[in-house]
Amino acid sequence: MQVDLFDSETDDAWRHGLYMRQPDKKVLMKSDYLRKEAELYINFTSKDEVVEKNSFMCKSLKEINEGSANLNKWVYEQTKTLLDQGKLVGLLGGDHSTPLGYYKAIAEKHGDFGILQIDAHCDLRKCYEDFIYSHASVMYNALQEIPQLKRLVQVGVRDYSLDEWQFIQNSNYKVITYFDKDIKERAFEGQTWKQIADEIVSHLPDK
């Protein structure tokens, strides 16, 4: 009773329909289990222990990477089914690693495309903390595994590694990054956000 349903731009916006699927319980259970495994693994490696000398940690790492690959496949299948029905699909994930399967389904459906990434981080790390499909690696994996991804435009990045910086520099403009510092400097020098935003969007392909 406290919510105003009026929207000045769209008549009866609340009636148009936005469907949220219930989370898959099997995925949630597997996620809970593998999260605990990952926490143990990260804690183990933070103490400079040698993973290869610990069979339990080797098994955990294998399970975590396999679980991540299975989630990518599951997300791909769910997305593909909905796209084939003509749906506009949005993905709300636990962290940045979740959309890789979504990107693959998009590529299969639409061909060449680009991504606008609004993020404080590049997510271009290769196999972060030994996890192949880490949240910090999703854009690296997308660029490596999806040939239809023609351009990645990143906005707001402020925290990145030397390897990520070099990856961007060597990408032949396949990755264009608008660092937070540079955006702020341009604004301080008098450029409007519209000018900067129009430039950002100009680097993206039609799709």
C-alpha positions in Angstrom: 0.0 0.0 0.0 3.0 2.3 0.4 4.3 1.9 -3.2 3.5 4.5 -5.9 2.8 2.6 -9.1 2.7 5.7 -11.3 5.4 6.0 -13.9 5.5 9.3 -16.0 7.3 7.6 -18.9 5.4 4.3 -19.2 1.6 3.8 -18.8 0.9 1.0 -16.3 4.5 0.0 -16.2 3.9 -2.4 -13.4 1.5 -4.4 -15.5 3.9 -5.1 -18.3 5.4 -8.2 -16.7 8.8 -9.0 -15.4 9.4 -12.6 -14.6 11.9 -13.8 -12.0 12.8 -17.5 -12.1 13.2 -19.2 -8.8 16.8 -20.3 -8.1 17.6 -23.9 -8.9 18.0 -25.7 -5.6 20.6 -28.1 -6.9 22.7 -25.2 -8.1 22.4 -23.5 -4.7 23.4 -26.6 -2.8 26.4 -27.2 -5.1 27.3 -23.5 -4.7 27.2 -23.7 -0.9 29.4 -26.8 -0.9 32.0 -25.4 -3.4 32.1 -22.1 -1.6 33.2 -23.8 1.5 35.8 -25.7 -0.5 37.0 -22.5 -2.1 37.4 -20.8 1.3 39.4 -23.7 2.6 41.6 -23.6 -0.5 42.2 -19.9 -0.4 43.1 -20.1 3.3 45.5 -23.0 2.6 47.3 -21.1 -0.2 47.5 -17.9 1.8 49.9 -19.7 4.1 52.3 -20.4 1.2 51.5 -24.1 1.4 52.3 -26.2 -1.6 49.0 -27.4 -3.2 50.6 -30.3 -5.1 51.7 -31.9 -1.8 48.2 -32.0 -0.4 45.9 -34.5 -2.1 42.8 -33.0 -0.5 43.5 -29.5 -1.8 44.2 -30.9 -5.3 40.9 -32.7 -5.2 39.1 -29.5 -4.0 40.6 -27.4 -6.8 39.6 -29.9 -9.4 36.0 -30.0 -8.0 35.8 -26.2 -7.8 36.9 -25.8 -11.4 34.6 -28.6 -12.7 31.7 -27.1 -10.7 32.3 -23.7 -12.3 32.4 -25.2 -15.8 29.2 -27.0 -15.1 27.5 -23.8 -14.0 28.7 -22.1 -17.2 27.1 -24.9 -19.1 23.9 -24.6 -17.1 23.6 -20.9 -17.6 24.2 -21.3 -21.3 21.4 -23.9 -21.6 19.0 -21.8 -19.6 19.7 -18.7 -21.5 19.6 -20.4 -24.9 16.2 -21.9 -24.1 14.8 -18.4 -23.3 16.4 -16.7 -26.2 14.9 -19.3 -28.5 11.5 -18.3 -27.1 12.1 -14.7 -28.1 12.6 -13.6 -24.5 14.7 -10.6 -23.4 16.9 -12.3 -20.8 18.6 -10.6 -17.8 21.0 -12.4 -15.5 21.3 -11.6 -11.8 24.3 -13.6 -10.5 26.1 -14.1 -7.3 29.3 -12.5 -8.7 30.9 -11.5 -12.0 31.8 -15.1 -13.0 28.2 -16.1 -13.7 27.5 -14.6 -17.2 30.0 -16.5 -19.3 27.4 -19.1 -20.4 25.0 -16.2 -21.0 27.5 -14.5 -23.3 28.0 -17.8 -25.2 24.3 -18.1 -25.8 24.1 -14.5 -26.9 26.9 -15.1 -29.4 25.2 -18.2 -30.8 21.9 -16.3 -31.2 23.1 -13.0 -32.5 26.6 -13.4 -33.9 29.2 -10.7 -33.5 28.5 -8.4 -30.5 30.2 -6.2 -27.9 30.0 -5.8 -24.1 29.7 -2.6 -22.1 31.3 -3.5 -18.7 30.7 -1.0 -15.8 33.1 -2.1 -13.1 35.8 -1.1 -10.7 37.9 -4.0 -11.9 39.0 -5.3 -15.3 38.2 -9.0 -14.7 41.0 -9.8 -17.1 43.1 -12.0 -14.8 44.1 -15.4 -16.1 43.1 -18.2 -13.7 42.9 -16.0 -10.5 43.9 -17.9 -7.3 44.0 -21.1 -9.4 40.3 -20.9 -10.2 39.9 -21.0 -14.0 36.4 -19.4 -13.9 37.0 -16.9 -11.2 35.0 -13.7 -10.9 38.3 -11.9 -11.7 38.7 -13.8 -14.9 35.3 -13.6 -16.6 36.2 -11.1 -19.3 39.5 -12.8 -20.0 37.6 -16.1 -20.5 34.9 -14.4 -22.6 37.6 -12.9 -24.9 39.4 -16.3 -25.2 36.4 -18.5 -25.6 33.9 -16.4 -27.6 35.2 -15.4 -31.1 32.0 -13.4 -31.7 32.9 -11.0 -28.9 34.5 -8.2 -31.0 34.8 -5.4 -28.5 34.9 -5.0 -24.8 34.4 -1.4 -23.5 35.1 -1.0 -19.8 34.0 2.0 -17.7 35.1 3.1 -14.2 38.0 0.8 -13.7 40.2 1.8 -10.8 41.8 -1.5 -9.5 43.9 -3.7 -11.9 47.1 -5.7 -12.1 50.1 -5.3 -14.3 49.1 -8.3 -16.4 45.7 -6.8 -17.0 47.2 -3.5 -18.0 49.5 -5.2 -20.5 46.5 -7.3 -21.8 44.6 -4.1 -22.5 47.6 -2.5 -24.2 48.2 -5.5 -26.4 44.6 -6.1 -27.3 44.8 -4.0 -30.5 41.8 -2.0 -29.3 39.6 -5.1 -28.8 39.5 -3.9 -25.2 39.0 -0.2 -24.6 39.1 0.9 -20.9 37.9 4.1 -19.5 39.7 4.3 -16.2 37.9 6.1 -13.3 40.9 8.4 -12.9 40.8 9.5 -16.5 37.0 10.1 -16.5 37.3 12.2 -13.4 40.1 14.3 -14.9 38.1 14.9 -18.0 35.1 16.0 -15.9 37.3 18.3 -13.9 38.6 19.9 -17.1 35.1 20.7 -18.2 33.9 17.9 -20.3 30.3 16.9 -19.7 29.2 13.4 -18.8 27.2 13.3 -22.1 30.3 14.0 -24.1 32.2 11.2 -22.4 29.3 8.8 -22.5 28.7 9.4 -26.2 32.4 8.6 -26.9 32.2 5.4 -24.8 29.1 4.2 -26.7 30.7 5.1 -30.1 33.3 2.3 -29.6 30.6 -0.4 -29.3 29.3 -2.4 -32.3 25.6 -2.3 -33.2 24.8 -5.3 -31.1 
